[in-house]
Amino acid sequence: MINRELSSRLAAGHGRRVTHLAEAAARWGGHVPDDPGITELADLLETAATNTPDHPGTPGHTTRTLLAGAVENLRAAARLGGLLPAVTLWHLQRAIDQEHTAHQQTVPAQRQEHDR
């Protein structure tokens, strides 16, 4: 019983994270297919990283570096597949965190461009 409960919790967490990453990929301008896979999301965020200019003077990692890190975590999660669900979730969450930080870095730059 405990294994089934844990498996269903891990599956739900996986689904939520993939949905969150699909929304993030769309926010970066990616055309997200219905029911995207992790590799497809990695490809979309990799395109976003390639097309995103780095903003000079931003603290910490640049937007492009953060997106590239998210892509690396997505690719690691894709390689793991269903073998290690908890580790896969960790990589997915790490990708979410990196994408979120990258997005936050672009918000001030977008405001500056809008105010000009």
C-alpha positions, 0 to 999 in steps of 0.5 A, a space after each residue: 500500500 505504501 509503495 502505491 501511495 508513494 508512486 501516485 504522489 511521485 506521478 502527480 509531482 511529475 505531472 505538475 512539474 511538466 505542466 509548469 515547465 510547459 507554461 514556462 516554455 510558452 512564456 519564452 515564446 516556444 510552441 508547446 505541443 499537447 502533452 509535451 515530453 521532457 525532451 521537447 521542453 528541453 529543446 524549447 528552452 534551449 531555443 529560448 536560451 539561444 535567442 535570449 540576449 544576456 543582460 549586462 550587469 545582472 547579478 549572479 548568473 546570466 539569463 542565458 546561463 540559467 536557461 542552459 542550466 534548466 535545459 541540462 536538468 531537463 535532459 538529465 530527467 529525460 535520461 533517467 526516465 522512470 528509473 529513479 522517480 525521486 531523482 527525476 523530480 529533483 531535476 525537474 524542480 531544479 529546471 523550474 527554479 533556474 527558469 524562474 530566476 531567468 525569467 525574473 532577470 528579464 522582467 527589469 530589462 523588459 520594463 526598461 525597454 518599455 519605458 524608453 
